[in-house]
Amino acid sequence: MGLCDLAREFVVAELSAHRPAETSAPLHQVIAERWSPRVLDPKAEITDGQLRALFEAARWAPSWGNSQPARYLVGKRGDPTFERIYATLTRGNKSWAGSAGALVLGIAVTRGEDGEPVPYAEYGLGLATQNLVLQAVAEGLVAHQMAGFSPDAAKAAFELPEGMEPLVAIAIGHFGDGEGVDPGLVERDTKPRSRKPLDELVFGSDWGTPAF
């Protein structure tokens, strides 16, 4: 066994779905445990019950005037909807997202039936999708949100009507063991998680003056 093989075995051994955030205050487990892995199990399946729970969580997200502008297309691995969503992904995301148990396309309803703009539609989709990915953690799943897809290709593939704007693709599945996975992906999924500190994000008496 060469040094490269030994290094790969070491990195694979470091893989773990359990990578809680290092925080300055205690967080709920589903928030602390949420992250966006790329190493997924290509054989594990997602049940209809699990998917239903994810979209039920999304349904109960807040939205402007209860307008509920979030819509989703979902396909399980092996079905035509999965393949059509997969085809819209960038090459980099295609390199790993095919192992997901399900692919989801998040769509914002930006215009109502009267043709008028729906206020904060994108924000509403974001809130609903965060509910969805947190419920995925609660279900023992992982979810990776992707901007790397073609909205125009998605519109064409699914013949979306006017006012329906695809904004995010989401890979949902089970964490994998790294066997047979591109070493670069494995390495990315073992790097330390990080965020800017609160004193750079939350201000108090004046702009730039930390609140904490």
MIDOSE-1310 file (N, C-alpha, C; in nm, 2 decimals, decimal comma, always signed):
residues 212
mglc	+0,08/-0,12/+0,00/+0,00/+0,00/+0,00/+0,09/+0,12/+0,00; +0,06/+0,22/-0,09/+0,14/+0,34/-0,10/+0,10/+0,45/-0,01; +0,18/+0,55/-0,01/+0,15/+0,67/+0,08/+0,01/+0,73/+0,04; -0,02/+0,74/-0,09/-0,14/+0,80/-0,13/-0,26/+0,72/-0,08
dlar	-0,25/+0,58/-0,08/-0,35/+0,50/-0,03/-0,37/+0,51/+0,12; -0,26/+0,52/+0,19/-0,27/+0,54/+0,33/-0,34/+0,67/+0,37; -0,30/+0,78/+0,29/-0,36/+0,91/+0,32/-0,51/+0,91/+0,29; -0,55/+0,84/+0,18/-0,69/+0,83/+0,15/-0,76/+0,76/+0,26
efvv	-0,71/+0,65/+0,31/-0,77/+0,57/+0,41/-0,79/+0,65/+0,54; -0,69/+0,74/+0,57/-0,70/+0,82/+0,69/-0,81/+0,92/+0,67; -0,82/+0,98/+0,55/-0,92/+1,08/+0,53/-1,06/+1,02/+0,54; -1,08/+0,90/+0,47/-1,21/+0,83/+0,48/-1,24/+0,80/+0,62
aels	-1,14/+0,76/+0,70/-1,17/+0,73/+0,84/-1,22/+0,85/+0,92; -1,19/+0,97/+0,87/-1,23/+1,09/+0,94/-1,37/+1,13/+0,90; -1,43/+1,07/+0,80/-1,57/+1,10/+0,76/-1,67/+1,07/+0,87; -1,76/+1,16/+0,89/-1,86/+1,14/+0,99/-1,98/+1,23/+0,96
ahrp	-2,10/+1,18/+0,97/-2,22/+1,26/+0,95/-2,24/+1,35/+1,07; -2,18/+1,31/+1,19/-2,19/+1,39/+1,31/-2,08/+1,49/+1,32; -2,11/+1,61/+1,28/-2,01/+1,72/+1,29/-2,08/+1,84/+1,34; -2,11/+1,84/+1,47/-2,19/+1,96/+1,53/-2,11/+2,09/+1,52
aets	-2,18/+2,19/+1,50/-2,12/+2,33/+1,50/-2,06/+2,36/+1,63; -1,95/+2,43/+1,63/-1,89/+2,49/+1,75/-1,95/+2,63/+1,77; -2,03/+2,64/+1,88/-2,11/+2,76/+1,89/-2,08/+2,83/+2,02; -2,11/+2,96/+2,03/-2,09/+3,04/+2,15/-2,20/+3,03/+2,25
aplh	-2,31/+2,96/+2,21/-2,43/+2,94/+2,29/-2,49/+2,81/+2,25; -2,55/+2,74/+2,34/-2,61/+2,61/+2,31/-2,72/+2,63/+2,20; -2,72/+2,54/+2,10/-2,82/+2,54/+2,00/-2,90/+2,41/+2,00; -3,02/+2,41/+1,94/-3,10/+2,29/+1,93/-3,02/+2,19/+1,84
qvia	-3,03/+2,07/+1,87/-2,95/+1,97/+1,80/-2,97/+1,97/+1,65; -3,09/+1,99/+1,60/-3,11/+1,99/+1,45/-3,04/+2,10/+1,39; -3,02/+2,21/+1,46/-2,95/+2,33/+1,40/-2,80/+2,30/+1,40; -2,75/+2,26/+1,52/-2,61/+2,23/+1,54/-2,56/+2,12/+1,44
erws	-2,65/+2,02/+1,41/-2,60/+1,91/+1,33/-2,62/+1,93/+1,18; -2,69/+2,04/+1,14/-2,71/+2,06/+1,00/-2,59/+2,11/+0,93; -2,55/+2,03/+0,82/-2,44/+2,08/+0,74/-2,47/+2,02/+0,60; -2,38/+2,05/+0,50/-2,41/+2,02/+0,36/-2,31/+1,92/+0,30
prvl	-2,31/+1,79/+0,33/-2,22/+1,70/+0,28/-2,24/+1,67/+0,13; -2,13/+1,62/+0,07/-2,14/+1,57/-0,07/-2,12/+1,42/-0,08; -2,07/+1,36/+0,03/-2,05/+1,22/+0,03/-2,17/+1,15/+0,07; -2,25/+1,09/-0,03/-2,38/+1,03/+0,00/-2,38/+0,88/-0,03
dpka	-2,47/+0,81/+0,03/-2,48/+0,67/+0,01/-2,56/+0,64/-0,12; -2,50/+0,59/-0,22/-2,57/+0,57/-0,35/-2,68/+0,45/-0,35; -2,68/+0,38/-0,24/-2,77/+0,26/-0,23/-2,89/+0,29/-0,13; -2,87/+0,38/-0,04/-2,97/+0,40/+0,06/-3,09/+0,47/+0,00
eitd	-3,21/+0,44/+0,04/-3,33/+0,49/-0,01/-3,40/+0,58/+0,09; -3,48/+0,68/+0,04/-3,56/+0,76/+0,12/-3,70/+0,72/+0,11; -3,77/+0,71/+0,23/-3,91/+0,66/+0,22/-4,00/+0,78/+0,18; -4,12/+0,74/+0,14/-4,22/+0,84/+0,11/-4,26/+0,92/+0,24
gqlr	-4,26/+0,85/+0,35/-4,30/+0,91/+0,48/-4,20/+1,02/+0,51; -4,07/+0,99/+0,49/-3,97/+1,09/+0,52/-3,98/+1,21/+0,43; -4,00/+1,19/+0,30/-4,02/+1,30/+0,21/-4,14/+1,38/+0,25; -4,25/+1,31/+0,28/-4,37/+1,39/+0,32/-4,34/+1,48/+0,44
alfe	-4,27/+1,43/+0,54/-4,24/+1,51/+0,66/-4,16/+1,63/+0,62; -4,06/+1,62/+0,53/-3,98/+1,73/+0,48/-4,07/+1,84/+0,42; -4,16/+1,80/+0,34/-4,25/+1,90/+0,27/-4,36/+1,95/+0,36; -4,40/+1,87/+0,46/-4,49/+1,93/+0,56/-4,42/+2,03/+0,64
aarw	-4,29/+2,01/+0,68/-4,22/+2,11/+0,75/-4,21/+2,24/+0,67; -4,18/+2,23/+0,54/-4,17/+2,34/+0,45/-4,31/+2,42/+0,44; -4,42/+2,34/+0,44/-4,55/+2,40/+0,43/-4,58/+2,49/+0,55; -4,53/+2,46/+0,66/-4,56/+2,54/+0,78/-4,46/+2,65/+0,81
apsw	-4,38/+2,69/+0,71/-4,29/+2,80/+0,73/-4,37/+2,93/+0,72; -4,32/+3,04/+0,79/-4,39/+3,17/+0,77/-4,36/+3,23/+0,64; -4,46/+3,31/+0,59/-4,45/+3,38/+0,47/-4,53/+3,51/+0,47; -4,49/+3,60/+0,38/-4,56/+3,73/+0,38/-4,71/+3,71/+0,36
gnsq	-4,79/+3,76/+0,45/-4,94/+3,75/+0,44/-4,99/+3,61/+0,42; -4,91/+3,51/+0,47/-4,94/+3,37/+0,45/-4,96/+3,34/+0,30; -4,88/+3,40/+0,22/-4,89/+3,38/+0,07/-4,84/+3,25/+0,03; -4,75/+3,19/+0,11/-4,70/+3,05/+0,08/-4,64/+3,04/-0,06
pary	-4,54/+3,12/-0,09/-4,49/+3,12/-0,23/-4,39/+3,00/-0,27; -4,37/+2,91/-0,18/-4,27/+2,80/-0,20/-4,34/+2,69/-0,28; -4,28/+2,64/-0,38/-4,33/+2,52/-0,45/-4,21/+2,43/-0,48; -4,23/+2,30/-0,49/-4,12/+2,21/-0,51/-4,15/+2,10/-0,61
lvgk	-4,05/+2,06/-0,68/-4,06/+1,94/-0,76/-3,96/+1,84/-0,70; -4,01/+1,71/-0,68/-3,92/+1,61/-0,62/-3,92/+1,48/-0,70; -3,80/+1,43/-0,70/-3,79/+1,30/-0,77/-3,70/+1,21/-0,69; -3,74/+1,08/-0,67/-3,65/+0,98/-0,60/-3,55/+0,92/-0,70
rgdp	-3,44/+0,88/-0,65/-3,33/+0,83/-0,74/-3,39/+0,71/-0,83; -3,37/+0,73/-0,96/-3,41/+0,63/-1,05/-3,54/+0,66/-1,12; -3,61/+0,77/-1,08/-3,74/+0,80/-1,15/-3,71/+0,92/-1,25; -3,80/+0,94/-1,34/-3,78/+1,04/-1,44/-3,76/+1,19/-1,39
tfer	-3,83/+1,22/-1,28/-3,82/+1,36/-1,23/-3,68/+1,38/-1,17; -3,63/+1,28/-1,10/-3,49/+1,28/-1,05/-3,39/+1,31/-1,17; -3,41/+1,24/-1,28/-3,32/+1,25/-1,39/-3,33/+1,39/-1,45; -3,45/+1,44/-1,46/-3,47/+1,57/-1,52/-3,40/+1,68/-1,43
iyat	-3,42/+1,67/-1,30/-3,35/+1,77/-1,21/-3,20/+1,75/-1,22; -3,16/+1,63/-1,22/-3,01/+1,60/-1,23/-2,95/+1,66/-1,36; -3,02/+1,66/-1,47/-2,97/+1,71/-1,59/-2,95/+1,86/-1,59; -3,02/+1,93/-1,50/-3,00/+2,08/-1,49/-2,88/+2,12/-1,41
ltrg	-2,82/+2,02/-1,34/-2,71/+2,06/-1,25/-2,58/+2,09/-1,32; -2,50/+2,17/-1,26/-2,37/+2,20/-1,32/-2,28/+2,07/-1,31; -2,17/+2,07/-1,39/-2,09/+1,95/-1,39/-2,04/+1,91/-1,25; -1,99/+2,01/-1,18/-1,94/+1,99/-1,04/-2,04/+1,92/-0,95
nksw	-2,17/+1,96/-0,96/-2,27/+1,90/-0,87/-2,31/+1,77/-0,92; -2,31/+1,75/-1,06/-2,34/+1,62/-1,11/-2,24/+1,51/-1,06; -2,12/+1,55/-1,03/-2,02/+1,45/-0,99/-2,05/+1,38/-0,86; -2,14/+1,43/-0,78/-2,18/+1,37/-0,66/-2,33/+1,36/-0,63
agsa	-2,41/+1,44/-0,69/-2,55/+1,45/-0,65/-2,63/+1,33/-0,70; -2,58/+1,25/-0,80/-2,65/+1,14/-0,84/-2,66/+1,03/-0,74; -2,58/+1,04/-0,63/-2,59/+0,94/-0,52/-2,70/+0,98/-0,42; -2,77/+1,09/-0,44/-2,87/+1,13/-0,35/-2,99/+1,04/-0,36
galv	-3,06/+1,02/-0,25/-3,19/+0,94/-0,25/-3,30/+1,02/-0,32; -3,29/+1,15/-0,32/-3,39/+1,23/-0,39/-3,33/+1,37/-0,43; -3,38/+1,42/-0,54/-3,34/+1,56/-0,58/-3,47/+1,64/-0,58; -3,45/+1,76/-0,53/-3,56/+1,86/-0,52/-3,53/+1,99/-0,59
lgia	-3,63/+2,05/-0,65/-3,61/+2,18/-0,71/-3,71/+2,27/-0,64; -3,65/+2,38/-0,58/-3,73/+2,48/-0,51/-3,76/+2,59/-0,60; -3,89/+2,63/-0,60/-3,94/+2,73/-0,69/-4,02/+2,83/-0,62; -4,00/+2,96/-0,65/-4,07/+3,07/-0,59/-4,18/+3,12/-0,68
vtrg	-4,30/+3,13/-0,63/-4,41/+3,19/-0,70/-4,40/+3,34/-0,69; -4,35/+3,40/-0,79/-4,32/+3,55/-0,79/-4,43/+3,64/-0,83; -4,53/+3,58/-0,90/-4,65/+3,65/-0,94/-4,78/+3,57/-0,91; -4,88/+3,64/-0,85/-5,00/+3,57/-0,82/-5,09/+3,55/-0,94
edge	-5,20/+3,49/-0,91/-5,30/+3,46/-1,02/-5,35/+3,59/-1,09; -5,34/+3,70/-1,02/-5,38/+3,83/-1,07/-5,27/+3,90/-1,15; -5,15/+3,83/-1,16/-5,04/+3,89/-1,23/-4,96/+3,98/-1,15; -5,00/+4,01/-1,03/-4,92/+4,11/-0,95/-4,81/+4,04/-0,88
pvpy	-4,70/+4,11/-0,85/-4,58/+4,05/-0,79/-4,62/+4,00/-0,64; -4,56/+3,89/-0,60/-4,58/+3,84/-0,47/-4,47/+3,89/-0,38; -4,50/+3,98/-0,29/-4,39/+4,03/-0,21/-4,31/+3,93/-0,13; -4,18/+3,94/-0,13/-4,09/+3,86/-0,05/-4,10/+3,71/-0,09
aeyg	-4,13/+3,68/-0,22/-4,15/+3,54/-0,26/-4,02/+3,46/-0,24; -3,90/+3,52/-0,28/-3,78/+3,45/-0,26/-3,74/+3,43/-0,12; -3,77/+3,52/-0,03/-3,75/+3,51/+0,11/-3,84/+3,39/+0,16; -3,96/+3,39/+0,12/-4,06/+3,28/+0,16/-4,01/+3,15/+0,12
lgla	-3,95/+3,13/+0,00/-3,90/+3,00/-0,04/-3,78/+2,97/+0,05; -3,69/+3,07/+0,08/-3,58/+3,04/+0,17/-3,62/+2,99/+0,30; -3,72/+3,06/+0,36/-3,77/+3,01/+0,49/-3,83/+2,87/+0,49; -3,90/+2,84/+0,38/-3,96/+2,71/+0,37/-3,85/+2,60/+0,35
tqnl	-3,75/+2,64/+0,27/-3,64/+2,54/+0,25/-3,56/+2,52/+0,37; -3,54/+2,62/+0,45/-3,47/+2,59/+0,57/-3,54/+2,50/+0,66; -3,67/+2,52/+0,67/-3,76/+2,42/+0,75/-3,74/+2,28/+0,69; -3,73/+2,27/+0,56/-3,72/+2,14/+0,49/-3,59/+2,07/+0,53
vlqa	-3,48/+2,15/+0,52/-3,35/+2,08/+0,55/-3,33/+2,05/+0,70; -3,39/+2,13/+0,79/-3,38/+2,10/+0,93/-3,46/+1,98/+0,96; -3,58/+1,96/+0,90/-3,65/+1,84/+0,92/-3,58/+1,72/+0,86; -3,50/+1,74/+0,76/-3,42/+1,63/+0,71/-3,32/+1,58/+0,82
vaeg	-3,26/+1,67/+0,89/-3,17/+1,63/+1,00/-3,25/+1,55/+1,10; -3,37/+1,60/+1,14/-3,46/+1,53/+1,23/-3,49/+1,39/+1,19; -3,50/+1,37/+1,05/-3,53/+1,24/+1,00/-3,41/+1,14/+0,98; -3,29/+1,19/+1,02/-3,17/+1,11/+1,01/-3,11/+1,12/+0,87
lvah	-3,15/+1,22/+0,79/-3,10/+1,24/+0,66/-3,01/+1,36/+0,65; -2,95/+1,38/+0,53/-2,87/+1,50/+0,51/-2,92/+1,57/+0,39; -2,90/+1,70/+0,38/-2,95/+1,78/+0,26/-2,84/+1,88/+0,22; -2,82/+1,89/+0,09/-2,72/+1,99/+0,04/-2,79/+2,08/-0,06
qmag	-2,80/+2,21/-0,03/-2,87/+2,30/-0,12/-2,77/+2,35/-0,23; -2,81/+2,37/-0,35/-2,72/+2,40/-0,46/-2,78/+2,52/-0,54; -2,69/+2,61/-0,56/-2,72/+2,72/-0,66/-2,67/+2,68/-0,80; -2,58/+2,57/-0,80/-2,52/+2,53/-0,93/-2,62/+2,44/-1,01
fspd	-2,71/+2,51/-1,08/-2,80/+2,45/-1,17/-2,85/+2,55/-1,27; -2,91/+2,51/-1,38/-2,96/+2,60/-1,48/-3,11/+2,63/-1,46; -3,15/+2,75/-1,41/-3,29/+2,78/-1,40/-3,36/+2,77/-1,54; -3,30/+2,81/-1,64/-3,36/+2,81/-1,77/-3,39/+2,66/-1,82
aaka	-3,29/+2,57/-1,79/-3,31/+2,43/-1,82/-3,42/+2,37/-1,74; -3,43/+2,41/-1,61/-3,54/+2,36/-1,53/-3,67/+2,41/-1,58; -3,68/+2,54/-1,62/-3,81/+2,59/-1,67/-3,85/+2,51/-1,79; -3,75/+2,48/-1,88/-3,79/+2,41/-2,00/-3,82/+2,26/-1,98
afel	-3,75/+2,20/-1,89/-3,77/+2,06/-1,86/-3,90/+2,03/-1,80; -3,95/+2,13/-1,72/-4,08/+2,10/-1,65/-4,19/+2,20/-1,70; -4,16/+2,27/-1,80/-4,26/+2,36/-1,86/-4,33/+2,45/-1,76; -4,24/+2,51/-1,68/-4,30/+2,60/-1,57/-4,37/+2,72/-1,63
pegm	-4,48/+2,75/-1,57/-4,56/+2,87/-1,62/-4,49/+3,00/-1,58; -4,53/+3,11/-1,63/-4,48/+3,24/-1,60/-4,50/+3,27/-1,45; -4,40/+3,33/-1,39/-4,41/+3,37/-1,25/-4,35/+3,26/-1,16; -4,31/+3,15/-1,21/-4,25/+3,04/-1,13/-4,10/+3,04/-1,16
eplv	-4,02/+3,08/-1,05/-3,88/+3,09/-1,06/-3,80/+2,99/-0,98; -3,74/+2,90/-1,05/-3,65/+2,80/-0,98/-3,53/+2,87/-0,92; -3,51/+2,85/-0,79/-3,40/+2,92/-0,73/-3,30/+2,83/-0,66; -3,34/+2,71/-0,63/-3,24/+2,62/-0,56/-3,27/+2,47/-0,59
aiai	-3,17/+2,40/-0,60/-3,18/+2,25/-0,61/-3,13/+2,19/-0,48; -3,18/+2,08/-0,44/-3,15/+2,02/-0,31/-3,13/+1,87/-0,33; -3,01/+1,82/-0,29/-2,98/+1,68/-0,28/-3,01/+1,63/-0,14; -3,09/+1,53/-0,13/-3,13/+1,47/+0,00/-3,09/+1,33/+0,00
ghfg	-3,03/+1,28/+0,11/-3,00/+1,14/+0,11/-2,94/+1,10/+0,25; -2,87/+0,99/+0,25/-2,80/+0,94/+0,37/-2,65/+0,96/+0,35; -2,58/+0,99/+0,46/-2,44/+1,01/+0,45/-2,37/+0,88/+0,41; -2,27/+0,89/+0,33/-2,20/+0,77/+0,28/-2,07/+0,74/+0,35
dgeg	-2,00/+0,63/+0,32/-1,88/+0,59/+0,38/-1,75/+0,64/+0,31; -1,77/+0,70/+0,19/-1,66/+0,75/+0,12/-1,59/+0,65/+0,03; -1,63/+0,52/+0,03/-1,57/+0,43/-0,06/-1,61/+0,45/-0,20; -1,50/+0,46/-0,29/-1,53/+0,48/-0,43/-1,56/+0,62/-0,46
vdpg	-1,55/+0,71/-0,37/-1,59/+0,85/-0,39/-1,46/+0,93/-0,43; -1,47/+1,03/-0,51/-1,36/+1,12/-0,55/-1,29/+1,17/-0,42; -1,16/+1,15/-0,41/-1,09/+1,19/-0,29/-1,11/+1,34/-0,25; -1,13/+1,42/-0,36/-1,15/+1,57/-0,34/-1,28/+1,59/-0,26
lver	-1,38/+1,52/-0,29/-1,51/+1,53/-0,22/-1,50/+1,48/-0,08; -1,43/+1,37/-0,06/-1,41/+1,32/+0,07/-1,33/+1,43/+0,16; -1,23/+1,49/+0,10/-1,15/+1,58/+0,17/-1,24/+1,71/+0,21; -1,32/+1,75/+0,12/-1,41/+1,86/+0,15/-1,51/+1,83/+0,26
dtkp	-1,55/+1,71/+0,27/-1,64/+1,67/+0,38/-1,58/+1,64/+0,51; -1,45/+1,65/+0,52/-1,38/+1,63/+0,65/-1,31/+1,76/+0,69; -1,32/+1,87/+0,61/-1,26/+1,99/+0,66/-1,34/+2,05/+0,77; -1,28/+2,12/+0,86/-1,35/+2,18/+0,98/-1,46/+2,28/+0,93
rsrk	-1,57/+2,28/+1,00/-1,68/+2,37/+0,97/-1,64/+2,51/+1,04; -1,68/+2,61/+0,97/-1,65/+2,75/+1,03/-1,76/+2,85/+0,99; -1,77/+2,95/+1,07/-1,85/+3,07/+1,05/-1,78/+3,19/+1,10; -1,82/+3,31/+1,05/-1,77/+3,43/+1,11/-1,82/+3,44/+1,25
plde	-1,74/+3,51/+1,34/-1,79/+3,52/+1,48/-1,90/+3,62/+1,49; -1,98/+3,61/+1,60/-2,09/+3,70/+1,61/-2,06/+3,85/+1,62; -1,94/+3,88/+1,67/-1,90/+4,02/+1,67/-1,88/+4,09/+1,54; -1,87/+4,00/+1,43/-1,87/+4,06/+1,30/-2,00/+4,06/+1,23
lvfg	-2,11/+4,01/+1,30/-2,24/+3,99/+1,23/-2,35/+4,07/+1,30; -2,34/+4,08/+1,43/-2,45/+4,14/+1,51/-2,40/+4,27/+1,58; -2,47/+4,38/+1,55/-2,42/+4,51/+1,61/-2,53/+4,56/+1,70; -2,48/+4,65/+1,80/-2,57/+4,70/+1,90/-2,59/+4,85/+1,89
sdwg	-2,52/+4,93/+1,97/-2,54/+5,07/+1,97/-2,51/+5,14/+1,84; -2,41/+5,10/+1,77/-2,37/+5,16/+1,65/-2,33/+5,05/+1,55; -2,34/+5,09/+1,42/-2,29/+4,99/+1,32/-2,14/+4,96/+1,34; -2,11/+4,84/+1,35/-1,98/+4,79/+1,37/-1,94/+4,77/+1,51
tpaf	-2,03/+4,81/+1,60/-2,01/+4,79/+1,75/-2,08/+4,66/+1,79; -2,00/+4,56/+1,82/-2,06/+4,42/+1,85/-2,17/+4,43/+1,96; -2,28/+4,36/+1,94/-2,38/+4,35/+2,04/-2,35/+4,24/+2,14; -2,26/+4,15/+2,11/-2,22/+4,04/+2,20/-2,07/+4,03/+2,21
